[in-house]
Amino acid sequence: LAGQTSARGDVDRFAGAYREVIQGLNDTLVAVVSPLELALDCMESFSNGLLPKKSDRALPGDYDRIRLSSNTLVDVMSRRAKDMDRLLEAITAGDLSARADSTAYSGLNAKVIEGLNQVIAQVALPVHEVARVLDQVAERDLTARVTGEFAGEFAGMKQALNIALDNLDLRLCQVAAGADQVASASAQIGDGSQVLSQVASEQASSLEEVSSSLQEMASMADQNASNAREARSLSESARGSTRKGTDRVAHLADAMGRIKVSSDDTAKILKTIDEIAFQTNLLALNAAVEAARAGDAGKGFAVVAEEVRSLAMRSAEAAKTTAALIEESVRNAEEGVSIQAEVLKDLEEIRADVDRVTDVVAEIAAASEQQSLGVQQVNQAVEQMNHLTQQNAANSEESASASEELASQAEEMLGLVAAFRLSQSAKASGGRHPGHGSNLPSGWDTGTQRLVSGPRRREQDGPGIPDRRSPWN
């Protein structure tokens, strides 16, 4: 009565029929307590999360019903555990179509299995809806949205995914608009760069011609400067030679004067010789007269007198000839003195002119050197301009190439964006999604999802310059 099912009677204290009675009572307790212990072991195993083993030992009478019920409970719990493990494994593997057969159970077990199936179905519904939307997005269809009604965190997942798709849809519209504008701007930049490159190339060609002409001018200026320096040197040399010639002509004049004086003195001497010859001739005549008077005694003296007379006549003749020559020499000397005076005057004028030419040539040489230096500086400046112009032309060509590459990338981007199907909400609202404040640019064609008109332009920006106030530049 106290629930102490392990209590037994002490058969050794009794004998005979009393012993049999106590033994029978003990056996009865064993028969009654054995199925209770079997049921207790089964419930303790279940309460500890263990699956007990089925009992194969048959019990007598109605007691075996407890064993059979325990075995049936073990079978049901084992089958339910296997079904739940299978479902959990399927969920873990991502298979949300797995279900357990609730008709194989009854009562609460059927409700447990059915509840587990419903939980899986409730989890699979938003997952399948999200998978459907993601499949459409994978096919570049950005019009897909999660439309089912969900609660709790599933509703938050739905809202987050729809907002993400709205943002992606809007940004792709903006990317398309920006790519179209980039393509247009890059085309304008390319055209401008091509024009600038052509102009720079023409300017570089002109500068090369100018540089070549300047180099020729520089060479000519250097040659002129060299010639001017040489002319200056020659004029200096001519000045010195002129001075020397003038001095020598002056010396010549002095010599001519002295020659004239000497000729005059010689003429006087010849006059004296002529007088001596005349006197000698007279003496010879007198001697001849005296010899004739002397007769034969004076014949020898007459011969000598004749010879003396002949010599006197010859001396007189030679004196006359020499006098004539000296007179002619004097006349020539006087004429030479006159010519020398004129030559000296001309040399003085030539000397003055040479001095003036020397000064002018010196000025020309200095100016030529300055001109050569100036031409060299101009040539260096033109060469630097030519280098900068060629660099600008190269930069323009690089800019044109870069703009073409940019246009190509923009077209490629437009092609990528065109592969997506954008939402009708973005088209209908002009690019404004519900719950967002961003707008598509003006000129957006809602039918073709392309920009049909470029960004606004201001006149002061010049042609081809986007409006800096637009957020789409």
Disulfide bonds with the S-S distance in Angstrom:
none
